[in-house]
Amino acid sequence: MIHMNMVLVNPFNGRKLVSSAEGLTDEGSVVFSFREGAYRIVEDNNYTRNFGYQWNKFYGTQVDKSSKLDISEVRFFAETQWDKEDLSGKNILEVGSGAGRFSQIILDRTAGTLYSVDYSNAVEANYRNNGPNERLHLFQASIYELPFAPAQFDKVLCIGVLQHTPDVERSVKALIGMAKPGGEVVVDFYPVTGWWTKLHAKYLLRPWTKKMPHEKLYQKIDRNIDWLIKTYRFFSRLGVGRLFNRFLPICDIDGTLPKGLPYAQLRELCVLDTFDMFSPEYDQPQRISKVVEWFKKNGMTQVWGGMVTYENCRAAVVKGIKS
């Protein structure tokens, strides 16, 4: 059941919602079902179907307690700089949770109450990884039609998602609207680093790969991943990886994955991350300065934007405090 201090609203008509074992009721009748651990505000048939397929197939691959790595924990605290103790009793909104890699960190490393949202049926993978838990409330919903009254959350988090939404500025505005005065919003996204950003195998091939059936795309990546890893490593050893590897249809191993992984684990992460490159409907990198501008325009103060480095990885992050 949802905590009494959280006001839920029907995003389509503005009426107050009440939670029950069957779902969310609007004036006495159930309008949004509760299924497999999540309240379903939307159906599965939307532009994030690839993520539902991806995260239910690779449900434990990036989750620290399953992978026995700490990549999600390191990234979460490096980007947010949140204090574990300060999150005790706070209401935290996570938008775009996927399989729940960061949900797990919030639930296991803090005493915050988590409201976690994904537009795809990846909420089922999240529940498999993190439920049941009385501090976890899962919703399948759109970032543009969230089932919460505005300005209720102490912390709002959106990691690895913004570039995959159809209107990034509108997405930023929706997130900021959920933060209470004094609340903090943290986002990351793919950055535009220069004219060469889209001179990359991902952007050259995506017009075709994003239209492929998900199982077919997965099988094609899985069949070819071993020679792609070998070729990537060959160019890296020669010292020309930064130039040539961007034209290989494989994820950036050196820039995004931990070093020294057993091959089987490296292979699984490469298949996952490569599928993640080529399957989304939207992939829209942004300039950090532009996202900072959107934060300020929508009532955020103490806005900071820049590149955050953790281990051998870097991420474009913008954060601020709601005025």
C-alpha positions in Angstrom: 0.0 0.0 0.0 1.1 3.6 -0.7 2.1 5.7 2.3 -0.6 8.0 3.4 1.6 11.1 2.9 1.8 10.5 -0.8 -1.0 12.0 -2.9 -1.7 10.0 -6.1 -3.6 11.5 -9.0 -5.0 10.1 -12.2 -2.8 11.8 -14.8 -5.5 11.7 -17.4 -8.3 13.5 -15.4 -6.6 14.9 -12.3 -8.8 12.9 -9.9 -7.3 11.6 -6.6 -6.4 8.0 -6.6 -6.5 5.5 -3.7 -4.3 2.4 -3.6 -5.7 -1.1 -2.9 -4.6 -4.7 -3.4 -6.4 -4.7 -6.8 -4.9 -1.4 -8.0 -5.6 2.3 -8.0 -9.2 3.4 -7.6 -10.7 6.5 -9.0 -14.1 7.4 -7.4 -14.6 3.8 -6.2 -13.7 1.8 -9.3 -10.3 0.3 -10.2 -8.9 2.2 -13.1 -5.2 1.1 -13.0 -4.5 -2.5 -12.1 -1.8 -3.8 -9.8 0.0 -6.7 -11.5 3.3 -8.4 -10.9 4.4 -5.9 -8.3 3.5 -2.7 -10.1 0.7 -0.3 -10.7 0.0 -0.2 -14.4 -0.9 3.4 -15.6 0.0 2.5 -19.2 0.0 -0.6 -21.4 3.1 -2.3 -22.7 2.6 -1.2 -26.4 4.7 2.0 -26.5 8.0 3.3 -27.7 9.9 1.5 -24.9 9.0 -2.0 -25.8 12.7 -2.7 -26.5 13.6 -1.8 -22.9 10.9 -4.2 -21.6 12.5 -7.0 -23.7 16.0 -6.0 -22.8 15.6 -5.8 -19.0 13.4 -8.8 -18.6 16.1 -10.8 -20.6 19.0 -9.3 -18.7 17.3 -8.7 -15.4 20.3 -9.3 -13.2 23.2 -8.3 -15.4 23.7 -4.8 -14.1 22.3 -5.4 -10.6 25.1 -5.4 -8.1 23.8 -8.1 -5.8 23.5 -10.4 -8.8 26.6 -9.4 -10.7 28.8 -9.3 -7.6 30.2 -6.0 -8.9 29.7 -2.5 -7.5 29.3 -0.6 -10.7 25.7 0.6 -10.0 26.6 1.7 -6.4 29.7 3.5 -7.6 27.8 5.3 -10.4 24.8 6.2 -8.2 26.8 7.9 -5.5 29.3 9.5 -7.9 26.6 11.2 -9.9 24.2 12.1 -7.1 26.7 12.8 -4.3 23.8 12.0 -1.9 24.5 11.1 1.7 23.1 7.7 2.7 22.0 8.9 6.1 20.4 12.1 4.8 18.0 9.9 2.6 16.4 8.3 5.7 12.7 8.8 5.6 12.9 10.8 2.4 10.5 10.3 -0.6 12.6 9.5 -3.6 11.3 9.4 -7.2 13.2 7.3 -9.7 12.1 7.7 -13.3 13.3 5.1 -15.8 14.3 2.3 -13.4 14.8 -0.5 -15.9 15.6 -3.7 -14.1 16.2 -1.8 -10.9 19.9 -1.5 -10.7 19.7 1.9 -8.9 16.5 0.9 -7.1 18.5 -1.8 -5.4 21.2 0.7 -4.2 18.5 3.0 -2.7 16.7 0.2 -1.0 19.8 -1.6 0.3 22.1 1.3 1.1 19.6 3.9 2.4 16.4 4.1 4.5 14.6 6.2 1.9 11.1 5.4 0.5 11.3 4.8 -3.2 8.7 5.5 -5.9 10.1 3.9 -9.0 8.7 4.4 -12.5 9.4 2.9 -15.9 7.4 3.3 -19.1 8.1 -0.3 -20.1 7.2 -3.6 -18.5 10.8 -3.7 -17.1 9.0 -2.9 -13.8 8.5 -6.7 -13.7 12.3 -7.2 -13.7 12.7 -4.5 -11.0 10.2 -6.3 -8.8 11.9 -9.6 -9.4 15.2 -8.0 -8.3 13.9 -5.8 -5.4 10.4 -6.9 -4.3 8.6 -7.3 -2.2 9.8 -4.4 -0.1 7.5 -2.0 1.9 9.7 0.9 0.9 9.4 0.1 -2.8 6.4 1.4 -4.9 6.5 0.5 -8.6 4.6 2.1 -11.4 4.5 1.5 -15.1 3.9 5.1 -16.3 5.1 7.7 -18.7 7.5 10.5 -17.6 4.9 12.9 -19.0 1.9 11.4 -17.2 3.1 10.5 -13.7 0.5 9.4 -11.2 1.7 11.8 -8.5 0.5 15.2 -7.4 3.3 17.8 -8.1 6.0 18.9 -5.7 6.0 15.9 -3.3 9.5 14.4 -3.6 12.6 15.2 -1.6 14.8 13.7 -4.3 14.2 13.1 -8.0 16.5 10.9 -10.0 16.7 10.0 -13.7 19.8 8.1 -14.8 20.4 6.7 -18.2 16.9 7.7 -19.6 16.6 11.3 -20.8 18.2 10.7 -24.2 15.6 8.0 -24.9 12.6 10.2 -24.4 10.9 11.9 -27.4 11.1 15.5 -26.0 14.0 15.9 -23.7 13.2 19.4 -22.6 9.7 18.4 -21.7 11.1 15.4 -19.8 13.3 17.7 -17.7 10.3 19.9 -16.9 8.2 16.9 -15.8 10.9 15.8 -13.4 11.4 19.2 -11.9 7.6 19.5 -11.4 7.8 16.4 -9.1 10.3 18.0 -6.7 9.1 19.8 -3.6 10.6 23.3 -2.7 14.1 22.5 -1.5 14.1 19.1 -3.2 16.9 18.0 -5.4 16.8 16.8 -9.0 19.7 14.8 -10.6 19.8 13.7 -14.2 22.4 12.2 -16.5 22.4 11.8 -20.3 24.4 11.2 -23.4 26.4 14.4 -24.1 27.1 16.2 -27.3 30.9 16.6 -27.3 31.4 18.0 -30.7 30.5 17.7 -34.4 31.8 14.1 -34.3 29.4 12.9 -31.6 27.1 11.3 -34.2 29.9 10.1 -36.5 29.6 6.7 -34.8 28.5 3.2 -35.7 25.5 3.6 -33.4 24.0 6.6 -35.2 25.0 5.4 -38.7 23.2 2.0 -38.2 20.3 2.9 -35.9 17.9 3.9 -38.7 17.8 0.2 -39.5 18.5 -1.6 -36.2 15.8 0.2 -34.2 13.2 -1.1 -36.7 14.4 -4.8 -36.4 12.4 -7.3 -34.3 14.0 -7.3 -30.9 14.8 -11.1 -30.8 16.4 -10.8 -34.3 18.5 -7.9 -33.3 19.6 -9.7 -30.1 20.5 -12.9 -32.0 22.5 -10.9 -34.5 24.5 -9.2 -31.7 25.0 -12.4 -29.8 26.3 -14.2 -32.9 28.9 -11.5 -33.7 29.9 -10.2 -30.3 33.0 -12.4 -29.9 34.8 -11.2 -33.0 33.7 -7.6 -32.2 35.3 -7.8 -28.8 38.5 -9.2 -30.3 38.6 -6.5 -32.9 37.9 -3.8 -30.3 40.7 -5.0 -28.1 43.1 -5.3 -31.1 42.6 -1.6 -32.0 42.9 -0.6 -28.3 46.3 -2.5 -28.0 47.5 -0.7 -31.1 46.7 2.6 -29.5 44.2 3.6 -32.2 41.0 2.5 -30.4 39.6 6.0 -29.9 39.6 6.5 -33.7 38.6 3.1 -35.0 36.5 1.6 -32.3 33.7 4.2 -32.7 33.0 2.6 -36.1 32.6 -0.9 -34.7 29.0 -1.9 -33.9 29.8 -2.7 -30.3 29.6 -0.8 -27.0 32.5 1.3 -25.7 34.2 -1.4 -23.6 37.1 0.8 -22.4 34.9 3.7 -21.5 31.9 2.1 -19.9 32.8 -1.3 -18.5 35.0 -2.3 -15.5 38.4 -3.7 -16.2 39.5 -7.2 -15.5 36.1 -8.9 -15.9 35.9 -12.6 -16.5 35.2 -13.1 -20.2 31.7 -14.6 -19.8 30.7 -11.6 -17.7 32.3 -9.1 -20.1 30.5 -10.9 -23.0 27.1 -10.6 -21.4 27.6 -6.9 -20.6 28.7 -6.3 -24.1 25.7 -8.0 -25.6 23.4 -6.0 -23.3 25.0 -2.6 -23.9 25.2 -3.1 -27.6 21.6 -4.1 -27.8 20.9 -0.9 -25.7 22.8 1.1 -28.3 20.9 -0.1 -31.4 17.3 -0.9 -30.2 15.8 2.4 -28.7 13.3 4.4 -30.7 15.0 7.6 -29.5 18.6 8.4 -28.9 19.1 12.2 -28.5 22.4 13.4 -26.9 22.3 16.9 -25.4 24.7 19.7 -24.7 25.3 20.1 -20.9 24.8 23.8 -21.2 21.4 23.3 -22.8 20.2 21.1 -19.9 21.5 23.5 -17.4 19.5 26.2 -19.1 16.3 24.1 -18.9 16.9 23.5 -15.2 17.2 27.3 -14.5 14.2 28.1 -16.8 12.0 25.7 -14.7 12.8 27.1 -11.3 15.9 25.3 -10.2 18.7 27.0 -8.2 22.3 26.0 -7.3 22.4 24.3 -10.7 25.5 22.4 -11.6 26.4 20.7 -14.8 29.5 18.9 -15.9 31.2 15.6 -16.5 31.5 13.2 -13.6 34.2 10.6 -13.6 33.9 7.3 -11.7 36.4 4.4 -12.1 37.1 4.4 -15.9 33.8 5.9 -16.9 32.4 9.4 -17.4 28.9 10.7 -17.4 27.2 14.1 -18.2 25.3 15.1 -15.1 23.1 18.1 -14.3 21.6 18.7 -10.8 19.9 21.5 -8.9 17.6 22.5 -6.0 14.0 23.4 -6.5 13.3 27.0 -5.5 
